[in-house]
Amino acid sequence: MQSDVPGARVASPLERIRPFVRRYSFRLVGGLVALLIVDLLQLGIPRLVKRAVDLLSQGAASQTALAQSAFAIFALAVGIASCRFVWRYLILGFSRMVERDLRDDFFRHLLTLDRPFFQKKPVGAIMALATNDLAAVQLAGGMGVVACADAAIMGIAALACMAYISPQLTLIAVIPMPLLAVLTRVLSARLHRRFLKVQEQFSHLTEFARNTITNIRLLKAYTQEAPQAEVFGRLGRQYQQDNLRLARVHGTLFPISGLVGNTSLLLVIFFGGRLVVGSVITVGDFVAFISYLYLLTWPMMAVGWVANLFQRGLTSLGRLDEVMNAKPTLVDPPQPLAFPAGQTEITLRTLHFQYEGQEQPALAEVSCTIRAGEIVGLVGRSGSGKSTLCHLLARQYPVADGAIFLNGVDVNRLSLGSVRERVAYVPQDVLLFSDTVAANIGFGNPAASQEQIEGAAKICRIHEEILGFSEGYQTRIGERGVKLSGGQRQRIALARAILLDRPMLIIDDSLSAVDLETEQEIISGLADFLPGRTCLIVSHRIAPLRDAIRIMVLEEGRLLAQGNHAELLASSDFYRTMYHQQQMQSHREEELPL
Ligand SMILES: Nc1ncnc2c1ncn2[C@@H]1O[C@H](COP(=O)(O)OP(=O)(O)OP(=O)(O)O)[C@@H](O)[C@H]1O
């Protein structure tokens, strides 16, 4: 389930959970009623004890009267146990439902965010929010609510029962209590700060662990296990110290609450004893009063605990809110135009793009047209802006108005979904799931038949190799494809894009790990598949693109030259030099002794 507007900005973190509280108010109210009954029944026990003690002290206790008291106490105990089950079931269930909905909202909202957000927020920090912080909210919404309501009901009711026995003694018993209120107020701010620190440190720890495990192969190749373990240990020690600093705060609150309770007991024994001696109250009243004081001790102790739980919950809600309030940088126009019919033509008009925080533009004044059915190659030195152009065409970063047109319509006037669902994009970094080969190829097209999956694999020259795997297309490829070679991973990623069967195909240097000959074969094979589609292929090697209808040359973000291979060899010094350097390099590699 989700709130009406996922990720909508709210004035305070508490407002974030208000809709859920409303949604499950039946459980909450039912649970609180059961809790109230438990507390009221608990208050009955000292009254029964008083009656028995008075009968005994007056020498008027009969077997039947004592048995009646004992049975009544037993009946109350059964009632208390049953209602306790009910409140636990309802209120803890309530907190789990709030947690689930909050997690759902959080996840859905994450899916609306785009690259610029994920560039700034490490995955580990997001994982920490989705686990530790949500758990803190759940605890506050469950046991926090229970302890708070219980303390309030029991506190007020116990005080009322004590006042009924002796208002004078009750006033004496509450003398130390304001100290607790002041202390809780003072320590709450400290609790908040220290808990925030603990959660932030946990985020660092999670991110570090994720990064280490994700890059475990690199770590081993560079024999960095010991230094990594050292850093992890340091982060862990810092986390433990932050936790200890937090424990010192709520460790102060808890015993002081107990001390306040025991000081009240001391006062009651001293002054209450004198009231008994003066026959102002009976021995039974005295015993019952002390029993009520014990019942009051829990609410007093709970003040510290509740303050701690609520403070943690609020701090975590605030941290979750930071993400929930983040807005995607790319949004649909208010009234998107329908995607223009016909085969897709891409036009760039003085396209300029600069990454946040960078001094130089990644792309500057790039103008060109890629017609439907064309296979256009894109070459250039490392850092010349090739991937950036691919990102922009795949609508991963925002672009200025009037820079990119699809069939003559500015992309900013089209919905993001309508553009993205027409682009099959193969990023430079291969992204595979820990699943079977077939599931990876069919990821974007779960309805694809085995035949279609194999067809895409054949175009990418990987079909035969897959058949050679232990379980063919059903072979599991391990975490991010660890069981495959770099070239196999790249061809599987390409097959996944081919299977999407979309009008625009953007391949960002996704065959760099494949040998030259196979890359050439794949690109020539694509020509049969591509009629009517618009295709941009980035490659750091010129040779496989020689047959492309047109090659564009990027240098420092600018479009230096364009034309077919022969034209560029004749007209562009830059291209010719690059081509010859690559030729010489590949000859040198061929001549190297084995
Ligand atoms: N996410 C980013 N944030 C900031 N700057 C970036 C980002 N991605 C790329 N750049 C910068 O933009 C410029 C163009 O990078 P881009 O990745 O487009 O080059 P490229 O031609 O694809 O390089 P390569 O062939 O090495 O993949 C580079 O100077 C790079 O440092």
The ligand as an SDF file (V2000), in Angstrom:
LIG
                    3D

 31 33  0  0  0  0  0  0  0  0999 V2000
   28.3950   11.1020  -13.0550 N   0  0  0  0  0  0  0  0  0  0  0  0
   29.3160   12.0070  -13.3640 C   0  0  0  0  0  0  0  0  0  0  0  0
   29.5030   13.0740  -12.5620 N   0  0  0  0  0  0  0  0  0  0  0  0
   30.4220   13.9960  -12.8920 C   0  0  0  0  0  0  0  0  0  0  0  0
   31.1790   13.9620  -13.9770 N   0  0  0  0  0  0  0  0  0  0  0  0
   31.0480   12.9230  -14.8080 C   0  0  0  0  0  0  0  0  0  0  0  0
   30.1050   11.8880  -14.5410 C   0  0  0  0  0  0  0  0  0  0  0  0
   30.1720   10.9760  -15.5250 N   0  0  0  0  0  0  0  0  0  0  0  0
   31.1180   11.4200  -16.3850 C   0  0  0  0  0  0  0  0  0  0  0  0
   31.6440   12.5870  -15.9550 N   0  0  0  0  0  0  0  0  0  0  0  0
   32.6640   13.3950  -16.6400 C   0  0  0  0  0  0  0  0  0  0  0  0
   32.1510   13.7450  -17.9170 O   0  0  0  0  0  0  0  0  0  0  0  0
   33.1270   13.6500  -18.9310 C   0  0  0  0  0  0  0  0  0  0  0  0
   32.6330   12.7200  -20.0480 C   0  0  0  0  0  0  0  0  0  0  0  0
   32.5200   11.4190  -19.5020 O   0  0  0  0  0  0  0  0  0  0  0  0
   31.9280   10.2020  -20.3360 P   0  0  0  0  0  0  0  0  0  0  0  0
   31.7710    9.0680  -19.3990 O   0  0  0  0  0  0  0  0  0  0  0  0
   30.7380   10.6650  -21.0690 O   0  0  0  0  0  0  0  0  0  0  0  0
   33.1260    9.9220  -21.3380 O   0  0  0  0  0  0  0  0  0  0  0  0
   33.3330    8.6930  -22.3400 P   0  0  0  0  0  0  0  0  0  0  0  0
   33.6910    9.3070  -23.6610 O   0  0  0  0  0  0  0  0  0  0  0  0
   32.1670    7.8050  -22.3190 O   0  0  0  0  0  0  0  0  0  0  0  0
   34.5860    7.9990  -21.7000 O   0  0  0  0  0  0  0  0  0  0  0  0
   35.0080    6.4290  -21.7620 P   0  0  0  0  0  0  0  0  0  0  0  0
   35.3510    6.1100  -23.1900 O   0  0  0  0  0  0  0  0  0  0  0  0
   36.2030    6.3800  -20.8900 O   0  0  0  0  0  0  0  0  0  0  0  0
   33.8460    5.6680  -21.2490 O   0  0  0  0  0  0  0  0  0  0  0  0
   34.3790   13.1650  -18.2560 C   0  0  0  0  0  0  0  0  0  0  0  0
   35.2000   14.2910  -18.0160 O   0  0  0  0  0  0  0  0  0  0  0  0
   33.9180   12.5950  -16.9380 C   0  0  0  0  0  0  0  0  0  0  0  0
   34.8730   12.8050  -15.9450 O   0  0  0  0  0  0  0  0  0  0  0  0
  1  2  1  0
  2  3  1  0
  2  7  2  0
  3  4  2  0
  4  5  1  0
  5  6  2  0
  6  7  1  0
  6 10  1  0
  7  8  1  0
  8  9  2  0
  9 10  1  0
 10 11  1  0
 11 12  1  0
 11 30  1  0
 12 13  1  0
 13 14  1  0
 13 28  1  0
 14 15  1  0
 15 16  1  0
 16 17  2  0
 16 18  1  0
 16 19  1  0
 19 20  1  0
 20 21  2  0
 20 22  1  0
 20 23  1  0
 23 24  1  0
 24 25  2  0
 24 26  1  0
 24 27  1  0
 28 29  1  0
 28 30  1  0
 30 31  1  0
M  END
$$$$
